[in-house]
Amino acid sequence: MAHFRTVSLSLAAIAAALAASPVLADSAMIAGTDVLRTWNLVVLGDLTSSSEVEGRTFVGGNLNGNSSNYQIQPIAASSTGTPGLTVVGDVNGGSKNLNNGSGAVVGGSVNSGLNLNGAAQAVLVGGSISNTNVNQNTVTSGLAASDPSFSQNLTQQKSLIETSMTGLSYTMSTQASNSELTITGNTGTFNAQPDANGVAVFNISSADLDKIGEIKFNLNGADTAIVNVSGSSITLNDNFLGGTQNLGEHVIWNFPNAKDLTLTTAWGGSVLAPGAAATTGNYIQGSAVFGSLIQNGEMHIGTYTGSYTAPSDPGTSTSSGGSTSSSSGGSTAVPEPGVFALFAIALGGLAFWRRRKAVAVK
């Protein structure tokens, strides 16, 4: 039988974590292009996975499927305290593996169990948790019952991401093209002609994408290359000449009208398809946003790093304290205290507790 216990942090440990982490003074909600910079994979609804994500993952619904892996690459800590795995709903199916100090925030219950690998992690759960060996980690459950704002903040973050990603996709789709796709035989060459802000825009159809089997990018110094692809049913099955490296950081494939999206080959570039029910069978190198996802292919880091900010995109994380964030023409209230700040406090408190324990042993 799996061993489970909850490790509670002392008030002194939490106070020390707050003192050592000035970023926690104003808890943050993440919106706009910061979503692409923060998460390797965002699924607004349910994610069913039998694969892995190298960076951070956000799931707006339930996380289902067989055993899957999260934050399998060491990455820098987030300034907003964002954990490696965030799930607004429940975690079901086979055990989920959290690696490299990933940590997790789960709004519902963890029914599958978690394997907490590597550095000490903090896990915050709104409901119950089962089949999890705590060991040196900090695991706190039942938070939704003791503090309704825990669930409220997660729901608010999901709503903000959904609104801002839908608005960002639409805004990108309305931009005039300044660069061209040239098709020669089976090869499609995207020759970027960035404007003064370093932004190149391609407007193509899904039929254009279907005409080619190999893709070549000439970024020509573009900070961000936006490829708007019209069409409701999308199949991504092309190969990339020169490989997929360094495309996710600067290329955003935008599918504003996509209702279903299927990927069969390795894909270079971040993917924005907030309305699509997607299925992947190979890896994506970059950030990705889907409506729902059946994931059979890996997500590789190389998340978006460009400086593009749409006219209706705040482009930065928004702090609480009564402020509002305008993500697509409207205002969204940002509550406090902020669940990611709570996660960072727990993680900081764990580090403080471990340091005190080490000193005591000496």
QUIGICOR-V293822 format. One record per run of one state. SS is the DSSP state (H for helix, E for strand, L for the rest). FROM is the first residue (numbers start at 1). LEN is the number of residues. If there is no record, write none. Layout:
SS|FROM|LEN / SS|FROM|LEN
This chain:
L|1|10 / H|11|10 / L|21|1 / H|22|4 / L|26|2 / E|28|2 / L|30|3 / H|33|6 / L|39|2 / E|41|3 / L|44|3 / E|47|3 / L|50|2 / E|52|2 / L|54|3 / E|57|3 / L|60|3 / E|63|2 / L|65|3 / E|68|3 / L|71|14 / E|85|3 / L|88|3 / E|91|1 / L|92|4 / E|96|3 / L|99|5 / E|104|3 / L|107|3 / E|110|1 / L|111|3 / E|114|3 / L|117|5 / E|122|4 / L|126|3 / E|129|1 / L|130|8 / E|138|3 / L|141|2 / H|143|4 / L|147|1 / H|148|26 / L|174|6 / E|180|5 / L|185|2 / E|187|5 / L|192|7 / E|199|7 / H|206|6 / L|212|2 / E|214|5 / L|219|5 / E|224|7 / L|231|2 / E|233|4 / L|237|2 / E|239|2 / L|241|10 / E|251|4 / L|255|5 / E|260|4 / L|264|3 / E|267|2 / L|269|1 / E|270|11 / L|281|3 / E|284|2 / L|286|2 / E|288|8 / L|296|3 / E|299|2 / L|301|17 / E|318|2 / L|320|4 / E|324|3 / L|327|4 / E|331|3 / L|334|5 / H|339|23 / L|362|1
